[in-house]
Amino acid sequence: MVAAHPDDPDFGVAGTVARLSRDGHVVHYLMLTSGDAGSEDPTIPPDELVRVREAEQEAAARILGLSGVTFLRYADGELQPTLELRKAIVRVMRTIQADVILCQDPRSLVDEDNTYLNHPDHRAAGQAALDAAFPAAGNPSAFRDLLAEGLKAHKVKEVWLYFTAGQHVNHWVDITETIDQKIEALAAHASQIGEWAASGELRREMLKWAEDTATRHTLDFKYAEGFQRIVLASEQERTPEAAAIEAQAEE
Ligand SMILES: [Zn+2]
């Protein structure tokens, strides 16, 4: 999972990653910034925000049962989808041999209610993650100096876009059993949403969001997270699950 800021993934994918972890998959978070612009108080030093927000993200990851979190510490608010960032992401993808990448949808500019402009870091993070996933992570001729670091090319099999517009969503994960973990993980980001969590409002909104996702698509479970799931693997490597997704999309 690649994200711009601490707490982004816990809004977008926490129920899903908790479930994947529970099912025995190894899930790792890669944070591109550490959220050093995430305060209305400019007298708090960036270093202090980094310390607090990384600790909060680590705590959330423990609640979700993840294998760990890597922080690249790019400047919050200044993220650009550069070749340098792409390479840094490829390095992590190859190191952990990531098969499935979850990342923010770089196409999202405005939400469907026209009440929210997507953060430019989210778009940059999504673009850089997609460009790292394909073709660079799996191409031995891309970033050849990584080979000298012992990082062989590794082909990513699937990409799941989150914070994606409804018309693109083609895959839903049942998070009914993990939504409490999601809410608890979000509450770990006390510097950002402490009051919201304490008032109970966070819980109500997260339950409503996940329930709306499930009812809008008449799913047969109560709470869902939705993704645009893209299968990159070749025909021979394709899992039965991925083939089913494709068949569903063709209908
Ligand atoms: Zn964010």
Residues whose N, C-alpha, C, O or C-beta is under 5 A from the ligand:
A	BS01	ZN	H5 D8
